[in-house]
């Protein structure tokens, strides 16, 4: 194993306990917006002091664990740009935690 691979592996394992806690924080934040979901930018705004890269990395890990998925909507009201809106889902095989939001729900939000 090269020195850079070893350093990457050590860094990966060193951050795992904190990453698990941070994943939980991101998941709880998404569960706070069950009908509307949140885009990455909105997650970032809800978590002051967090680097955007950390927010996106933790959300990506939750997607890989099948507890967060794209809502199918791609609009961010705050930025007026297209951005994937993410929602929390039940554990695999149990469907969504919450019913999908409608455009009306999104504008109430």
N, C-alpha and C positions, 0 to 999 in steps of 0.2 A: 504494500500500500504506500503510495507517495505521501509526502509530508502534507500537501494541500488536501488530499483525500482524508488523511487522518485528522487534520484540523477541522474540516467540514463535519466529519463524524462526531468529533468531540463537541463541536458547537451545537450540532443537532441534539445530541443527548443532554447537553447542559441546559438547553432551553425547554425541554419537554415538560417538566413540571409546571412552569409558568405558562407555556403554550396551552396546556390543558385548562388551566384556570381562565386564560384569556378567551379560549374557545367558548367556555361556559358563559362568560360575560357577553360575548357577541351573540350567542344563541338566545340568552335571556332578553337582550335588546330587541332582537327580531320577534320574539314572542310577545313583546310589549306592543307590537304593531301587527296584530294577527290579520287584520282585514286589508291593510294597505301595503304591508311589507316595507322594506327600505332598500334604496340603492346604496352602493358602497359609499358614495359621498355623504349620504344621510347618516349612515352608520358612523362614519368618521366624525361628523358634526355632533353626534350623540355621545361620543367617547373622548372628551377633552384630554389632551396630553398624549393621546395615542398617535403614533406615526401612521399615515395612510397605508404604508406597506404592511404594517402589522395587522391592521384591520382587514385588508384584502387577503392576507395570508391565512388568518384565522377563519375567515368566511370560506375561503377555498377548501380548507381542511374539513369544515362542517359539510360542505357540498360532497366531498369525497366520502364522508361518513354517512351520507344519505339522511341527514337531519335538516338540511337547508337545500332549497332548490329555487330555480328561477320561477317567478310567478307567471311568466309568459308576457308580462308587460315590460315595456322598454321606454318609459318616459320618466324624467325627473322634473317635477314641477319647479323645484328651487332653481336649477340651472337652465331650464328650458332646453335641455338637450336629451338625446336618447341615452339611456343608461338602464341596464338590467335591474329589475326590482326583485329582491330576494325575500323569500318567506320561509318560516320554520315549518317542518313537516313532522308527522309522527314517526317513530322508529319504523324501519323497513317492514313493508307488508301491512301496515296499519293505516295507510292513506294520510290525508292531510290532518293537521291539528285543528285547522280552522277552515271555514268555507272560503273559496276564492273571493277576492274583492271585486267590486264592479268599478267602472269609471266614476260613478257617483260617489262611492266610498272614498276613492282616491282624492277627489276634490274637497271632501269634507274635512280631511285630515290632519 
